[in-house]
Amino acid sequence: MSGIMYVRGDATVPSVKGVKVIAHVCNDIGGWGKGFVLAVSRRWPEPEAAYRAWHRDRARSGFGLGAVQMVRVEPYAWVANMIGQRGIRRGSKGVPVRYEAIDTALARLAIEVTQRGASVHMPRIGCGLAGGTWSRIEPLIIERLVKHGIAVTVYDHGEGGG
């Protein structure tokens, strides 16, 4: 038993009470337009606008691999933009996912979530366009979040996943 709850559905519509953080992985080049971010943008404009501004001001904003940006989207809901992939292309250097960056971002996320008394909701982060494998990401989530008493729900869409 991993301690992660797996459900079918949409991670942007968590059906639990209390403060919620919807966590997802972004790239480090300012690109927002494919994958789970489309579902986020359909629900709220703020995460994309905040991410783009964060990237534009990257010389001063702390934007980079392993960084986390918390964006409030509803009174009891936040979106966590986590920088966990280098670029967007698969090629000679492999897939864009950066496990170390996701690990760092999850550790930072744990602090933010604990301060808010929130639960975490996510697709299978880093496994879609980023090209990562769940067998490498799941243990990071367990180590950084679940072992610290944070409730985590992972959402799988009916077809194709997130």
N, CA and C atoms as an extended XYZ file, in Angstrom:
486
Properties=species:S:1:pos:R:3:atomname:S:1:resname:S:1:resid:I:1 pbc="F F F"
N         0.853       -1.202        0.000 N   MET     1
C         0.000        0.000        0.000 CA  MET     1
C         0.877        1.236        0.000 C   MET     1
N         0.740        2.059       -0.989 N   SER     2
C         1.638        3.204       -1.141 CA  SER     2
C         1.264        4.388       -0.262 C   SER     2
N        -0.009        4.475        0.150 N   GLY     3
C        -0.446        5.655        0.880 CA  GLY     3
C        -0.974        6.733       -0.043 C   GLY     3
N        -0.878        6.506       -1.337 N   ILE     4
C        -1.441        7.412       -2.335 CA  ILE     4
C        -2.803        6.837       -2.737 C   ILE     4
N        -3.811        7.690       -2.798 N   MET     5
C        -5.113        7.231       -3.276 CA  MET     5
C        -5.176        7.462       -4.778 C   MET     5
N        -5.539        6.418       -5.515 N   TYR     6
C        -5.672        6.501       -6.969 CA  TYR     6
C        -7.150        6.493       -7.325 C   TYR     6
N        -7.578        7.452       -8.141 N   VAL     7
C        -8.971        7.525       -8.560 CA  VAL     7
C        -9.031        7.853      -10.050 C   VAL     7
N       -10.181        7.528      -10.651 N   ARG     8
C       -10.443        7.960      -12.026 CA  ARG     8
C       -11.095        9.311      -11.953 C   ARG     8
N       -10.691       10.226      -12.822 N   GLY     9
C       -11.327       11.529      -12.829 CA  GLY     9
C       -10.375       12.631      -13.231 C   GLY     9
N       -10.782       13.836      -12.914 N   ASP    10
C       -10.087       15.050      -13.325 CA  ASP    10
C        -9.430       15.678      -12.097 C   ASP    10
N        -8.120       15.792      -12.111 N   ALA    11
C        -7.378       16.348      -10.972 CA  ALA    11
C        -7.707       17.817      -10.723 C   ALA    11
N        -8.313       18.488      -11.698 N   THR    12
C        -8.672       19.895      -11.473 CA  THR    12
C       -10.002       20.037      -10.738 C   THR    12
N       -10.656       18.904      -10.462 N   VAL    13
C       -11.946       18.936       -9.767 CA  VAL    13
C       -11.925       17.951       -8.584 C   VAL    13
N       -11.065       18.199       -7.601 N   PRO    14
C       -11.019       17.284       -6.455 CA  PRO    14
C       -12.322       17.337       -5.657 C   PRO    14
N       -12.838       16.179       -5.281 N   SER    15
C       -14.132       16.138       -4.592 CA  SER    15
C       -13.945       15.876       -3.099 C   SER    15
N       -13.069       16.633       -2.480 N   VAL    16
C       -12.866       16.514       -1.030 CA  VAL    16
C       -13.079       17.883       -0.396 C   VAL    16
N       -13.337       17.862        0.892 N   LYS    17
C       -13.508       19.123        1.613 CA  LYS    17
C       -12.142       19.636        2.057 C   LYS    17
N       -12.111       20.913        2.420 N   GLY    18
C       -10.881       21.482        2.936 CA  GLY    18
C       -10.027       22.125        1.864 C   GLY    18
N        -8.842       22.550        2.272 N   VAL    19
C        -7.907       23.226        1.371 CA  VAL    19
C        -7.260       22.185        0.456 C   VAL    19
N        -7.194       22.512       -0.835 N   LYS    20
C        -6.659       21.598       -1.829 CA  LYS    20
C        -5.552       22.280       -2.632 C   LYS    20
N        -4.522       21.510       -2.958 N   VAL    21
C        -3.471       21.983       -3.860 CA  VAL    21
C        -3.432       21.026       -5.039 C   VAL    21
N        -3.611       21.571       -6.242 N   ILE    22
C        -3.500       20.790       -7.468 CA  ILE    22
C        -2.074       20.992       -7.967 C   ILE    22
N        -1.298       19.914       -7.942 N   ALA    23
C         0.124       19.999       -8.288 CA  ALA    23
C         0.358       19.408       -9.673 C   ALA    23
N         1.215       20.060      -10.435 N   HIS    24
C         1.571       19.539      -11.755 CA  HIS    24
C         2.973       20.008      -12.112 C   HIS    24
N         3.545       19.364      -13.128 N   VAL    25
C         4.913       19.656      -13.552 CA  VAL    25
C         4.899       20.529      -14.794 C   VAL    25
N         5.742       21.565      -14.766 N   CYS    26
C         5.915       22.488      -15.896 CA  CYS    26
C         7.352       22.375      -16.410 C   CYS    26
N         7.575       22.914      -17.601 N   ASN    27
C         8.929       22.936      -18.162 CA  ASN    27
C         9.663       24.213      -17.724 C   ASN    27
N        10.962       24.234      -18.038 N   ASP    28
C        11.805       25.371      -17.616 CA  ASP    28
C        12.045       26.387      -18.731 C   ASP    28
N        11.227       26.354      -19.803 N   ILE    29
C        11.448       27.287      -20.921 CA  ILE    29
C        10.271       28.232      -21.139 C   ILE    29
N         9.299       28.206      -20.232 N   GLY    30
C         8.182       29.135      -20.361 CA  GLY    30
C         7.059       28.654      -21.256 C   GLY    30
N         7.110       27.395      -21.691 N   GLY    31
C         6.071       26.863      -22.562 CA  GLY    31
C         4.883       26.339      -21.773 C   GLY    31
N         3.701       26.751      -22.180 N   TRP    32
C         2.439       26.316      -21.534 CA  TRP    32
C         1.445       26.137      -22.657 C   TRP    32
N         1.043       24.917      -22.973 N   GLY    33
C         0.109       24.770      -24.087 CA  GLY    33
C        -0.213       23.349      -24.463 C   GLY    33
N         0.390       22.353      -23.780 N   LYS    34
C         0.082       20.959      -24.070 CA  LYS    34
C         0.012       20.198      -22.757 C   LYS    34
N        -0.759       19.128      -22.772 N   GLY    35
C        -0.835       18.266      -21.601 CA  GLY    35
C        -1.791       18.780      -20.539 C   GLY    35
N        -1.482       18.466      -19.288 N   PHE    36
C        -2.372       18.768      -18.168 CA  PHE    36
C        -2.632       20.263      -18.012 C   PHE    36
N        -1.688       21.113      -18.421 N   VAL    37
C        -1.902       22.562      -18.267 CA  VAL    37
C        -3.137       23.047      -19.024 C   VAL    37
N        -3.520       22.339      -20.076 N   LEU    38
C        -4.729       22.733      -20.814 CA  LEU    38
C        -5.963       22.575      -19.936 C   LEU    38
N        -6.014       21.498      -19.144 N   ALA    39
C        -7.128       21.296      -18.211 CA  ALA    39
C        -7.113       22.377      -17.129 C   ALA    39
N        -5.926       22.730      -16.651 N   VAL    40
C        -5.803       23.792      -15.647 CA  VAL    40
C        -6.327       25.102      -16.224 C   VAL    40
N        -5.884       25.450      -17.426 N   SER    41
C        -6.280       26.716      -18.048 CA  SER    41
C        -7.773       26.776      -18.383 C   SER    41
N        -8.370       25.627      -18.656 N   ARG    42
C        -9.820       25.604      -18.911 CA  ARG    42
C       -10.592       26.006      -17.651 C   ARG    42
N       -10.052       25.703      -16.482 N   ARG    43
C       -10.737       26.017      -15.217 CA  ARG    43
C       -10.392       27.392      -14.677 C   ARG    43
N        -9.113       27.769      -14.792 N   TRP    44
C        -8.656       29.026      -14.191 CA  TRP    44
C        -7.589       29.672      -15.069 C   TRP    44
N        -7.672       30.985      -15.309 N   PRO    45
C        -6.627       31.660      -16.088 CA  PRO    45
C        -5.381       31.998      -15.253 C   PRO    45
N        -5.520       32.067      -13.940 N   GLU    46
C        -4.426       32.571      -13.088 CA  GLU    46
C        -3.140       31.747      -13.135 C   GLU    46
N        -3.193       30.403      -13.103 N   PRO    47
C        -1.926       29.658      -13.096 CA  PRO    47
C        -1.052       29.905      -14.320 C   PRO    47
N        -1.669       29.970      -15.504 N   GLU    48
C        -0.888       30.227      -16.715 CA  GLU    48
C        -0.302       31.636      -16.687 C   GLU    48
N        -1.109       32.617      -16.330 N   ALA    49
C        -0.624       34.006      -16.284 CA  ALA    49
C         0.518       34.135      -15.280 C   ALA    49
N         0.367       33.499      -14.124 N   ALA    50
C         1.404       33.571      -13.093 CA  ALA    50
C         2.684       32.882      -13.565 C   ALA    50
N         2.546       31.707      -14.202 N   TYR    51
C         3.701       30.969      -14.713 CA  TYR    51
C         4.456       31.791      -15.759 C   TYR    51
N         3.719       32.389      -16.676 N   ARG    52
C         4.373       33.177      -17.730 CA  ARG    52
C         5.096       34.400      -17.146 C   ARG    52
N         4.481       35.057      -16.179 N   ALA    53
C         5.133       36.209      -15.532 CA  ALA    53
C         6.365       35.758      -14.748 C   ALA    53
N         6.249       34.631      -14.069 N   TRP    54
C         7.355       34.053      -13.303 CA  TRP    54
C         8.527       33.759      -14.225 C   TRP    54
N         8.242       33.174      -15.407 N   HIS    55
C         9.293       32.874      -16.376 CA  HIS    55
C         9.911       34.153      -16.947 C   HIS    55
N         9.062       35.139      -17.276 N   ARG    56
C         9.574       36.411      -17.830 CA  ARG    56
C        10.558       37.071      -16.873 C   ARG    56
N        10.286       36.981      -15.577 N   ASP    57
C        11.113       37.636      -14.562 CA  ASP    57
C        12.119       36.655      -13.938 C   ASP    57
N        12.488       35.602      -14.710 N   ARG    58
C        13.298       34.518      -14.153 CA  ARG    58
C        14.644       34.952      -13.586 C   ARG    58
N        15.187       36.066      -14.066 N   ALA    59
C        16.470       36.539      -13.516 CA  ALA    59
C        16.351       36.876      -12.032 C   ALA    59
N        15.147       37.247      -11.596 N   ARG    60
C        14.946       37.635      -10.193 CA  ARG    60
C        13.919       36.793       -9.440 C   ARG    60
N        13.119       36.007      -10.160 N   SER    61
C        11.940       35.391       -9.545 CA  SER    61
C        12.172       34.032       -8.892 C   SER    61
N        13.344       33.433       -9.092 N   GLY    62
C        13.574       32.101       -8.555 CA  GLY    62
C        13.095       30.992       -9.469 C   GLY    62
N        12.602       31.351      -10.663 N   PHE    63
C        12.143       30.370      -11.647 CA  PHE    63
C        13.304       29.479      -12.049 C   PHE    63
N        13.100       28.181      -12.041 N   GLY    64
C        14.126       27.241      -12.485 CA  GLY    64
C        13.782       25.842      -12.017 C   GLY    64
N        14.561       24.875      -12.465 N   LEU    65
C        14.307       23.487      -12.092 CA  LEU    65
C        14.216       23.348      -10.574 C   LEU    65
N        13.179       22.653      -10.123 N   GLY    66
C        12.963       22.415       -8.700 CA  GLY    66
C        12.147       23.481       -7.995 C   GLY    66
N        11.845       24.577       -8.679 N   ALA    67
C        11.083       25.664       -8.053 CA  ALA    67
C         9.593       25.340       -8.053 C   ALA    67
N         8.878       25.965       -7.102 N   VAL    68
C         7.427       25.794       -6.990 CA  VAL    68
C         6.786       27.170       -6.881 C   VAL    68
N         5.723       27.364       -7.637 N   GLN    69
C         4.945       28.602       -7.581 CA  GLN    69
C         3.529       28.239       -7.157 C   GLN    69
N         3.080       28.817       -6.039 N   MET    70
C         1.730       28.567       -5.542 CA  MET    70
C         0.806       29.671       -6.051 C   MET    70
N        -0.281       29.286       -6.715 N   VAL    71
C        -1.219       30.243       -7.297 CA  VAL    71
C        -2.612       29.957       -6.727 C   VAL    71
N        -3.170       30.928       -6.038 N   ARG    72
C        -4.515       30.745       -5.477 CA  ARG    72
C        -5.540       30.898       -6.589 C   ARG    72
N        -6.442       29.910       -6.705 N   VAL    73
C        -7.444       29.934       -7.776 CA  VAL    73
C        -8.872       29.984       -7.245 C   VAL    73
N        -9.064       29.620       -6.002 N   GLU    74
C       -10.360       29.660       -5.325 CA  GLU    74
C       -10.059       29.886       -3.850 C   GLU    74
N       -11.063       30.235       -3.054 N   PRO    75
C       -10.787       30.481       -1.635 CA  PRO    75
C       -10.054       29.331       -0.935 C   PRO    75
N       -10.367       28.067       -1.309 N   TYR    76
C        -9.727       26.915       -0.670 CA  TYR    76
C        -8.970       26.048       -1.666 C   TYR    76
N        -8.539       26.622       -2.765 N   ALA    77
C        -7.821       25.841       -3.771 CA  ALA    77
C        -6.641       26.628       -4.342 C   ALA    77
N        -5.542       25.924       -4.500 N   TRP    78
C        -4.302       26.471       -5.059 CA  TRP    78
C        -3.831       25.556       -6.178 C   TRP    78
N        -3.099       26.113       -7.122 N   VAL    79
C        -2.396       25.314       -8.120 CA  VAL    79
C        -0.906       25.503       -7.863 C   VAL    79
N        -0.189       24.379       -7.815 N   ALA    80
C         1.264       24.418       -7.633 CA  ALA    80
C         1.927       24.152       -8.975 C   ALA    80
N         2.537       25.194       -9.554 N   ASN    81
C         3.330       25.054      -10.774 CA  ASN    81
C         4.725       24.617      -10.331 C   ASN    81
N         5.095       23.367      -10.635 N   MET    82
C         6.397       22.832      -10.224 CA  MET    82
C         7.278       22.651      -11.460 C   MET    82
N         8.473       23.220      -11.442 N   ILE    83
C         9.368       23.115      -12.595 CA  ILE    83
C        10.150       21.806      -12.472 C   ILE    83
N         9.765       20.843      -13.323 N   GLY    84
C        10.360       19.513      -13.231 CA  GLY    84
C        10.761       18.903      -14.555 C   GLY    84
N        10.802       19.718      -15.594 N   GLN    85
C        11.303       19.188      -16.861 CA  GLN    85
C        12.151       20.235      -17.574 C   GLN    85
N        13.208       19.736      -18.208 N   ARG    86
C        14.132       20.582      -18.972 CA  ARG    86
C        13.655       20.592      -20.410 C   ARG    86
N        13.185       21.751      -20.855 N   GLY    87
C        12.711       21.860      -22.232 CA  GLY    87
C        11.452       21.048      -22.467 C   GLY    87
N        11.157       20.804      -23.747 N   ILE    88
C         9.934       20.083      -24.086 CA  ILE    88
C        10.174       18.975      -25.105 C   ILE    88
N        11.384       18.852      -25.620 N   ARG    89
C        11.628       17.899      -26.691 CA  ARG    89
C        12.365       16.661      -26.185 C   ARG    89
N        11.970       15.527      -26.783 N   ARG    90
C        12.715       14.295      -26.553 CA  ARG    90
C        13.751       14.223      -27.668 C   ARG    90
N        14.945       13.831      -27.337 N   GLY    91
C        15.966       13.769      -28.375 CA  GLY    91
C        17.190       13.042      -27.871 C   GLY    91
N        18.354       13.433      -28.365 N   SER    92
C        19.589       12.734      -28.028 CA  SER    92
C        19.906       12.815      -26.536 C   SER    92
N        19.399       13.835      -25.860 N   LYS    93
C        19.652       13.962      -24.422 CA  LYS    93
C        18.577       13.252      -23.601 C   LYS    93
N        17.681       12.503      -24.268 N   GLY    94
C        16.650       11.757      -23.553 CA  GLY    94
C        15.367       12.554      -23.416 C   GLY    94
N        14.564       12.157      -22.425 N   VAL    95
C        13.261       12.788      -22.206 CA  VAL    95
C        13.426       14.044      -21.354 C   VAL    95
N        12.434       14.950      -21.403 N   PRO    96
C        12.548       16.220      -20.661 CA  PRO    96
C        12.462       16.103      -19.133 C   PRO    96
N        11.856       15.028      -18.603 N   VAL    97
C        11.677       14.930      -17.153 CA  VAL    97
C        13.027       15.011      -16.428 C   VAL    97
N        13.021       15.671      -15.269 N   ARG    98
C        14.202       15.743      -14.403 CA  ARG    98
C        13.759       15.301      -13.012 C   ARG    98
N        14.077       14.047      -12.689 N   TYR    99
C        13.611       13.473      -11.424 CA  TYR    99
C        14.123       14.243      -10.211 C   TYR    99
N        15.366       14.708      -10.287 N   GLU   100
C        15.930       15.458       -9.151 CA  GLU   100
C        15.147       16.753       -8.934 C   GLU   100
N        14.756       17.395      -10.031 N   ALA   101
C        13.995       18.639       -9.926 CA  ALA   101
C        12.605       18.373       -9.356 C   ALA   101
N        11.985       17.276       -9.765 N   ILE   102
C        10.674       16.927       -9.214 CA  ILE   102
C        10.806       16.633       -7.728 C   ILE   102
N        11.854       15.933       -7.340 N   ASP   103
C        12.090       15.632       -5.925 CA  ASP   103
C        12.238       16.928       -5.119 C   ASP   103
N        13.033       17.857       -5.615 N   THR   104
C        13.225       19.150       -4.945 CA  THR   104
C        11.910       19.911       -4.862 C   THR   104
N        11.162       19.924       -5.965 N   ALA   105
C         9.884       20.638       -5.989 CA  ALA   105
C         8.898       20.013       -5.008 C   ALA   105
N         8.871       18.686       -4.921 N   LEU   106
C         7.962       18.022       -3.980 CA  LEU   106
C         8.324       18.361       -2.533 C   LEU   106
N         9.611       18.452       -2.233 N   ALA   107
C        10.032       18.839       -0.879 CA  ALA   107
C         9.556       20.259       -0.564 C   ALA   107
N         9.667       21.143       -1.522 N   ARG   108
C         9.183       22.525       -1.334 CA  ARG   108
C         7.664       22.544       -1.231 C   ARG   108
N         7.009       21.719       -2.045 N   LEU   109
C         5.551       21.631       -2.007 CA  LEU   109
C         5.080       21.170       -0.631 C   LEU   109
N         5.780       20.216       -0.029 N   ALA   110
C         5.399       19.699        1.292 CA  ALA   110
C         5.321       20.824        2.316 C   ALA   110
N         6.246       21.760        2.265 N   ILE   111
C         6.251       22.899        3.195 CA  ILE   111
C         5.014       23.758        2.961 C   ILE   111
N         4.747       24.084        1.696 N   GLU   112
C         3.598       24.926        1.340 CA  GLU   112
C         2.277       24.273        1.754 C   GLU   112
N         2.163       22.990        1.491 N   VAL   113
C         0.932       22.253        1.770 CA  VAL   113
C         0.713       22.139        3.280 C   VAL   113
N         1.781       21.862        4.014 N   THR   114
C         1.680       21.746        5.467 CA  THR   114
C         1.244       23.071        6.083 C   THR   114
N         1.825       24.175        5.600 N   GLN   115
C         1.440       25.498        6.113 CA  GLN   115
C        -0.039       25.787        5.878 C   GLN   115
N        -0.595       25.266        4.803 N   ARG   116
C        -1.999       25.523        4.449 CA  ARG   116
C        -2.947       24.466        5.006 C   ARG   116
N        -2.411       23.373        5.542 N   GLY   117
C        -3.254       22.279        5.997 CA  GLY   117
C        -4.025       21.659        4.846 C   GLY   117
N        -3.377       21.519        3.707 N   ALA   118
C        -4.048       21.103        2.471 CA  ALA   118
C        -3.785       19.645        2.120 C   ALA   118
N        -4.634       19.123        1.241 N   SER   119
C        -4.394       17.838        0.593 CA  SER   119
C        -3.854       18.140       -0.809 C   SER   119
N        -3.189       17.136       -1.411 N   VAL   120
C        -2.577       17.312       -2.731 CA  VAL   120
C        -3.298       16.437       -3.745 C   VAL   120
N        -3.554       17.019       -4.919 N   HIS   121
C        -4.253       16.339       -6.008 CA  HIS   121
C        -3.440       16.543       -7.273 C   HIS   121
N        -3.225       15.471       -8.044 N   MET   122
C        -2.358       15.574       -9.224 CA  MET   122
C        -2.649       14.476      -10.227 C   MET   122
N        -2.286       14.747      -11.481 N   PRO   123
C        -2.243       13.646      -12.451 CA  PRO   123
C        -0.949       12.865      -12.161 C   PRO   123
N        -0.603       11.926      -12.987 N   ARG   124
C         0.681       11.220      -12.823 CA  ARG   124
C         1.781       12.167      -13.312 C   ARG   124
N         2.196       13.052      -12.421 N   ILE   125
C         3.140       14.112      -12.775 CA  ILE   125
C         4.409       13.560      -13.413 C   ILE   125
N         4.888       14.274      -14.421 N   GLY   126
C         6.143       13.917      -15.065 CA  GLY   126
C         6.069       12.726      -15.997 C   GLY   126
N         4.885       12.115      -16.149 N   CYS   127
C         4.767       10.894      -16.949 CA  CYS   127
C         4.105       11.093      -18.300 C   CYS   127
N         3.576       12.267      -18.559 N   GLY   128
C         2.942       12.518      -19.852 CA  GLY   128
C         3.976       12.993      -20.853 C   GLY   128
N         3.869       14.255      -21.216 N   LEU   129
C         4.785       14.836      -22.201 CA  LEU   129
C         6.227       14.867      -21.711 C   LEU   129
N         6.427       14.898      -20.389 N   ALA   130
C         7.787       14.949      -19.843 CA  ALA   130
C         8.531       13.628      -20.043 C   ALA   130
N         7.781       12.522      -20.239 N   GLY   131
C         8.408       11.257      -20.581 CA  GLY   131
C         8.922       10.433      -19.411 C   GLY   131
N         8.554       10.785      -18.198 N   GLY   132
C         9.026       10.044      -17.037 CA  GLY   132
C         8.251        8.760      -16.805 C   GLY   132
N         8.735        7.955      -15.865 N   THR   133
C         8.051        6.717      -15.514 CA  THR   133
C         7.527        6.828      -14.088 C   THR   133
N         6.311        6.319      -13.886 N   TRP   134
C         5.661        6.406      -12.579 CA  TRP   134
C         6.442        5.639      -11.517 C   TRP   134
N         7.114        4.565      -11.926 N   SER   135
C         7.880        3.762      -10.959 CA  SER   135
C         9.038        4.558      -10.350 C   SER   135
N         9.464        5.618      -11.005 N   ARG   136
C        10.510        6.495      -10.447 CA  ARG   136
C         9.916        7.690       -9.729 C   ARG   136
N         8.705        8.112      -10.102 N   ILE   137
C         8.104        9.302       -9.496 CA  ILE   137
C         7.306        8.963       -8.239 C   ILE   137
N         6.586        7.846       -8.261 N   GLU   138
C         5.771        7.477       -7.100 CA  GLU   138
C         6.581        7.445       -5.794 C   GLU   138
N         7.779        6.840       -5.770 N   PRO   139
C         8.544        6.836       -4.509 CA  PRO   139
C         8.930        8.239       -4.024 C   PRO   139
N         9.115        9.182       -4.944 N   LEU   140
C         9.436       10.556       -4.550 CA  LEU   140
C         8.239       11.182       -3.842 C   LEU   140
N         7.038       10.922       -4.364 N   ILE   141
C         5.815       11.452       -3.754 CA  ILE   141
C         5.626       10.853       -2.362 C   ILE   141
N         5.868        9.558       -2.252 N   ILE   142
C         5.727        8.898       -0.951 CA  ILE   142
C         6.720        9.489        0.049 C   ILE   142
N         7.972        9.630       -0.375 N   GLU   143
C         9.021       10.133        0.521 CA  GLU   143
C         8.779       11.580        0.945 C   GLU   143
N         8.435       12.426       -0.003 N   ARG   144
C         8.331       13.870        0.265 CA  ARG   144
C         6.987       14.309        0.827 C   ARG   144
N         5.908       13.592        0.504 N   LEU   145
C         4.573       14.022        0.918 CA  LEU   145
C         3.901       13.027        1.863 C   LEU   145
N         3.696       11.799        1.391 N   VAL   146
C         2.926       10.814        2.160 CA  VAL   146
C         3.562       10.546        3.527 C   VAL   146
N         4.876       10.374        3.563 N   LYS   147
C         5.562       10.089        4.833 CA  LYS   147
C         5.478       11.250        5.822 C   LYS   147
N         5.068       12.413        5.330 N   HIS   148
C         4.914       13.584        6.196 CA  HIS   148
C         3.446       13.826        6.529 C   HIS   148
N         2.618       12.801        6.301 N   GLY   149
C         1.214       12.884        6.676 CA  GLY   149
C         0.336       13.675        5.737 C   GLY   149
N         0.832       13.944        4.524 N   ILE   150
C         0.055       14.716        3.551 CA  ILE   150
C        -0.771       13.756        2.704 C   ILE   150
N        -2.081       14.019        2.632 N   ALA   151
C        -2.968       13.191        1.807 CA  ALA   151
C        -2.741       13.520        0.336 C   ALA   151
N        -2.487       12.476       -0.466 N   VAL   152
C        -2.227       12.648       -1.896 CA  VAL   152
C        -3.202       11.789       -2.682 C   VAL   152
N        -3.861       12.406       -3.661 N   THR   153
C        -4.729       11.688       -4.574 CA  THR   153
C        -4.194       11.876       -5.988 C   THR   153
N        -4.029       10.767       -6.699 N   VAL   154
C        -3.565       10.791       -8.088 CA  VAL   154
C        -4.748       10.416       -8.969 C   VAL   154
N        -4.975       11.238       -9.979 N   TYR   155
C        -6.119       11.086      -10.866 CA  TYR   155
C        -5.680       10.529      -12.209 C   TYR   155
N        -6.387        9.506      -12.646 N   ASP   156
C        -6.184        8.952      -13.985 CA  ASP   156
C        -7.427        9.236      -14.788 C   ASP   156
N        -7.254        9.847      -15.950 N   HIS   157
C        -8.384       10.069      -16.862 CA  HIS   157
C        -8.768        8.740      -17.490 C   HIS   157
N        -9.972        8.651      -17.973 N   GLY   158
C       -10.447        7.424      -18.611 CA  GLY   158
C        -9.521        6.956      -19.723 C   GLY   158
N        -9.308        7.772      -20.735 N   GLU   159
C        -8.448        7.402      -21.859 CA  GLU   159
C        -7.180        8.245      -21.833 C   GLU   159
N        -6.050        7.584      -21.947 N   GLY   160
C        -4.797        8.285      -22.163 CA  GLY   160
C        -4.130        8.868      -20.942 C   GLY   160
N        -4.811        9.067      -19.847 N   GLY   161
C        -4.163        9.611      -18.665 CA  GLY   161
C        -3.889       11.085      -18.788 C   GLY   161
N        -3.173       11.637      -17.803 N   GLY   162
C        -2.931       13.070      -17.771 CA  GLY   162
C        -1.565       13.379      -17.761 C   GLY   162
